[in-house]
Amino acid sequence: MEIITGNLFTNSEEPQPEEQFESIIEKQSICIERIVSSGHSSPPGFWYDQDRDEFVVLISGSATLRFETPETITPLTIGDYVFIPAHTRHRVDSTSHEINTVWLAIHF
C-alpha cells in the first residue's frame, strides 16, 4: 500500500501567469487534482465538456462558474462545492484576483 501525503496550499501563494493543474492521485476510474487559479477564466467561447463526472470543492479564493444548459451562473466561495455530471458544458467565468483560488477536483 502506498501512502501519499501533501499540502493543497504548497506553492499556491504567488500569482502565476498560467493556471496550475496538479494530479494528486490517478487510480483506475478516479482522478483527484489540485487546480490553482490567479484571476484566470476560460478563454472566450471555450466550454469544458468532460467525459467523466466531476466534484469540485473551492478551498480558497472565489470563482464563478457558468453552465450552458440551462444557463446558470454559480458563484463559489471557500468551502462551496459543486457536482458536475459528465458532458455538462461549463466554463470558469472568473477567479479571484486578490487571493489565489485553490480547487480540489475529483473526476470519476
RAMOFEN-V596344 format. One record per backbone hydrogen bond with DSSP energy under -1.0 kcal/mol. NH is the residue of the N-H (numbers start at 1). CO is the residue of the C=O. E is the energy in kcal/mol with one decimal. If there is no record, write none. Layout:
BEGIN
nh = (NH & NH)
co = (CO & CO)
e = (E & E)
END
This chain:
BEGIN
nh = (10 & 12 & 20 & 22 & 24 & 25 & 27 & 30 & 31 & 32 & 33 & 34 & 35 & 36 & 37 & 39 & 42 & 46 & 48 & 54 & 55 & 56 & 57 & 58 & 59 & 60 & 63 & 64 & 65 & 66 & 67 & 68 & 72 & 74 & 76 & 79 & 80 & 82 & 84 & 87 & 88 & 90 & 91 & 93 & 94 & 96 & 101 & 102 & 103 & 104 & 105 & 106 & 107 & 108)
co = (7 & 9 & 36 & 34 & 32 & 32 & 30 & 27 & 107 & 25 & 105 & 22 & 103 & 20 & 101 & 96 & 92 & 43 & 90 & 84 & 106 & 82 & 104 & 80 & 102 & 102 & 76 & 94 & 74 & 91 & 72 & 89 & 67 & 65 & 63 & 58 & 77 & 56 & 54 & 50 & 85 & 48 & 66 & 64 & 64 & 62 & 37 & 60 & 35 & 57 & 33 & 55 & 31 & 53)
e = (-1.4 & -1.7 & -2.5 & -2.8 & -3.0 & -1.7 & -2.4 & -3.1 & -2.5 & -2.9 & -3.0 & -2.9 & -1.9 & -2.4 & -3.0 & -1.1 & -3.1 & -2.3 & -3.6 & -2.2 & -2.5 & -2.7 & -2.4 & -2.9 & -3.1 & -1.3 & -2.1 & -2.3 & -2.7 & -2.6 & -3.0 & -2.5 & -1.6 & -3.3 & -3.4 & -3.2 & -2.6 & -2.2 & -3.7 & -2.6 & -1.5 & -1.6 & -2.1 & -2.5 & -1.3 & -2.1 & -3.0 & -1.1 & -2.9 & -2.4 & -2.9 & -2.8 & -3.3 & -2.2)
END
